[in-house]
């Protein structure tokens, strides 16, 4: 499968790329791209533009921007938070040009100015710790001014105080309304705290091409080859048999949610192995689902199986999960299946020796149990945590959360941009499990199935919120119908170019 999506580069990868193009005027290109967008943002308002420049190359970009804005007729107030004797060569040159063309550097942000735009050029991707001292005070001041005056804030490359690799915020951070990311997008802008601080993101390529990168944004092209119209000459067996194992006492709803999603997203048959002895023999809302005893489900001729929704952590659950790990078919492990895996060495051994594809779909707390760390450590390094799980358990991973990460054993990884806070609701993960299991049952390879399911899950939430059904109060079951509509729309679009 080709890597068709927008590339994502870590800070280390960006610096390596920049070092290979050190002969190019990248700072001039970055400053020009940022100045053009800044001019657009500033034009509808009155007053000067406030530029806050930092000590490194991000500050150099800010000096180039300030010089151009003045040349184009904007009034610019620039505050420099750095030591002019310690600036990198290109940043020092940009500062010199700014001063030689009549620009002035102010010792502090002036009071009482009606700023039309605030430009954050303090740190960009150059800071991986909490800002301190004067830079921290400037960040607080920029945020206060933006809030009080309702002034847009344009961050250069990355809002200062946000880790561009992880999306983690360790202290104060700029709350940008717009972010211009140079050369490529960065994973930290799209995950964890990133989406709450970046606002609208534009990427300025600076006339560079990113030929290869292990990381990408999930896009439809990543799984477009699987979006094939159904043939008239087909039957339910053509579209596979999905199994969902779970539903212990008081948690039967979880397995029903997964089963409904699997059926609605196209699996030909869906079997539920329900553990609760007092569970109903029929899902009255979805009577097409076929309910089985758990052991009977594992003996059914399935094309994909999911274990975990409402599974519980009983001895019976351990035994059933061990049996499931021994089946030669695509397997999705979620919820309590992941919790059991974290504590049972024999299950870990069974997982490591599986030949068939396996997908783990933990949320951060479950990932923390797998890695034996605090869940805050997972949230602070989501991409690294996903890669650690892949390496430790020899499987594919969907690490759920803001900016869901999909990671593969071959080193590739993706970040999802779809979705909204409406997904923060009980059962949302069960629906995702049902979607991906359905696609696997229909014969999709594991990576396209994971990417499509995650992307589709988020788009379904976006559609419901656009209709006024969230984010507050959106329920997991409401995601299933829009997910089906979107999938069928994708297939119809793909079919327009298909000839029989």
Secondary structure, 3 states (H helix, E strand, C coil): CCCCCCEECCHHHHHHHHHHCCCCCHHHHHHHHHHHHHHHHHHCCCCCEEEEEECCHHHHHHHHHHHHHHHCCCCEEEEEECCHHHCCHHHHHHHHHHHHCCCCEECCCCCCCCCCEEEEECCHHHCCCCCCHHHHHHHHHHHHHHHHHCCCEEEECCCCCECCCCCCECCCCCCCCEEEEECCECHHHHCCCHHHHHCEEEEECCCCCCCCCCEEECCHHHCHHHCCCCCCCCCHHHHCEEEEEECCCCCHHHHHHHHHHHHHCCCCEEEEEECCCCCCCCCCCCCCCEEECHHHHHCCCCCEEEECCCCCCCHHHHHHHHHHHCCCCEEEECCHHHHHHHHCHHHHHHHHCCCCCEEECCCHHHHHHHHCCCHHHHHHCHHHHHHHHHHHHCCEEEECCCCCEEECCCCCEEECCCCCHHHCCCCHHHHHHHHHHHHHHCCCCHHHHHHHHHHHHHHHHHHHHHCCCCCCCCCHHHHHHHHHHHHHHHHHHHHCCCCC
